[in-house]
């Protein structure tokens, strides 16, 4: 795969050089004076030299712009992760407030509740899985359409976060490949570009606890 990318980049560079030579042939042919294009050249082989320089410059400019777009794509993908995480935090805060309100009401009307059950209820809700497990124990909450909609939104948001993390890492992979492939590696050396870091953050709240697994 990497070799095919290098061949493709070399092919595009060759095309750019040929186009550059064609442009310079046209420019020199349009210069005033009599004689052929060879007679009008600034120096022997000028068309080849100028064509190579023009093609190389055009290739580097296009690659630089591509790298800048890739960097902006990474920033946008990371911003999307943060936006969805903030939304998930707000939704989970609502879930915790719903649970607290219901538990407080239950404690007032059912004084015989066991301590063990109370400890389970008071555990902070950190994911859609935990919220759903709570609803399974309370049919009244599960029958509430608004609360089930809240659960759906939390699940949808968590799925979006996972998708955005994958998209971010794909953008990082693409950018890092570009700066280590020709001619991006030349721009990396000249501009001292650094490779982007993959998203490896592990959020404890996303993991099912040992207690929930019974281990």
N, C-alpha and C positions, 0 to 999 in steps of 0.2 A: 504493500500500500504506500509506504513511504517512498520507495523507489519510483513508483508511478507518478507520485506528486512531483518529485524532482524532475522527471522527464517532461511532465506537463509544464512546469515552470520554465524549463530550458526552451521548450518549444515556443512558449509565449514570448520569451526574451528574443528568440530568433526572429519571430514575426515582427516584433517591435523594431528590431534592428533593420529588417528589410523595409518596413514602412518608413523608417527614418531616412534610409538611403533614397527611397523613392521621393520623399519630400525634398531632400537636398538636390536631387537631380532636377526636380521641377523648379526649385528656387534658382539654381545656377543657370538653368536654361532660360529663365525669365530675365536674367541680367542683360543689360545693354551690351551690344558688341556683336561682331561677326564671329563665325566659327562654330565648331561643335562644342558639346558640353565639356569634352576633355580639354579643349583649348581654354575654356573659361574657368576651370578649376583653380582654386586659390593656390594649391600645390598638388603635386602628383599623389593620387590616392585620397584626395580630400573628401570625396563622396563617401568612401568606405569609413574613414576615420570619423567624419561628422555623423554618418548614419549610425555607427556603433555608439557614439557618445549620446546621440539623441535617443536611440532606442533604450540604452541603459538608463538614462535619466528618466524617461517616461515610465519604464518598468519600476524603478525605485519609488517614483512619486505615487504610482498606483498602489504599490505594495504598502507604502507608508500610510496612505489613506485607508487601505484595508485593515492595517493593524490598529489604526485609531478607531475605526468602526467596531473592531473586535473588542477593544478595551471598553468602549462605551456599552457594548452588549453585555459585558461582564458586570459593569456597574449597575446597569438596569436590572439584570437578573438578580443581583444581590439585594437591590432595593425592593424587588418584588417579594423576596423571602422575608425581609423585615416587615413589609406591609402586611403580609398574611400572618406572620407571627404576632404582630400587634393586634390584629383582628381576632386571632385565636385566643389571646390573653383576655380580651374584653368579653368574648363569648364564654370562656371558662369562668370568668368572674361572675357573670350572670348565673351560670350553672351552680356555682358555690352559694350564691345568695338565695337561689331557689331552694337548694338543699337545706341551708341553714334555717330559712323561714319555715319549711315544712317540718324539720326536726324539732324546732322550738315549739311549734303547734302540737306535734305528737307528744312531746314530753309533758305538755300541760294537760292533755286529755287521756294519756295512758301512763300513769305513774308507775306501773309495774314493769316498765321496759328494763331489760337486763343491761348490766354494765358492759358486757362484751358486745352486745349489739350497738350500744351507744357509741362505743369506741370506733366501731366500723363505720357508723354513720358520719362521725365527725372527721373522718379522714378527708383531707383536702382533695377535691376533684381536679385532676391534672390532665385528663384526656377524655375523649369521647367514650372510650371503652369503660372508664370508671363511672362516667355519668350514666351510661346505658345500664351498667350493672346495678347502679342504685335504683334506676327506674324499674328494673325487673322485680325488685322487692316491694315496690309500692304501686299497685294497680291504679290508685287514684291519680298519681303523677303521670303514669304511663297513658292514662286515658285523656289527659289534657293535651289538646291539639297544639297549643302554643309551646308547651314544653317539648313535645316531640319535634316541633319545627326547630327549636333551639338545638336539640340533639342533632338534627339533620344538618344544620348550619355548621356545627362544630366538626362533624365528620367531613363535610365538604371542605371546610377550611384546612383541616389536617391533611387531606388528600392533596389540596392545592400546594401546601407547604412542601410536601414530599415531591411533587412534580416540579416545583420551582427549584428545589435543591438539585434535582437531576439536571434540569435545564442549565443551571449555573455551572455545574461541573462540566457539562458538555461545552459550554462557551469557553471555559478555562482551558479545556483540552484543545479546542480549536485554536485559541490564541497561542498557547505554548507550542503547538505544532508549527504555526506560522512563523514564530520568531526563531525557530531552530531549523527551518527549511530555507533553501535558497529561493529568492534573494532576501528573505526576511532576516536571515542570520547576519547579513551585512549591516542591515539597519540596526539590529540588536547590538552589534559590536560598536558601531559608531554612536548610537544613541544611548548605549549602556542600559538597554531595556532589561527588566527583570521578569522572570516568569511569574505568572499569577498562581496563587495558592488555591488548591481545591477546598471545597466546603467539607470540613471534617468535624464540625462542631457536634458534640453529642449532648442532647438535652435530657437530663435525668427524668424530666416529666414525661418524656415520650416512651420511657421504658416501663414495663410492668414490674412492679416490685416483687421481691422475694416472698413477702407475706401473701400477696395475691396468688402466687404460684404454689404456695404451701411448702416452700423450701427454706 
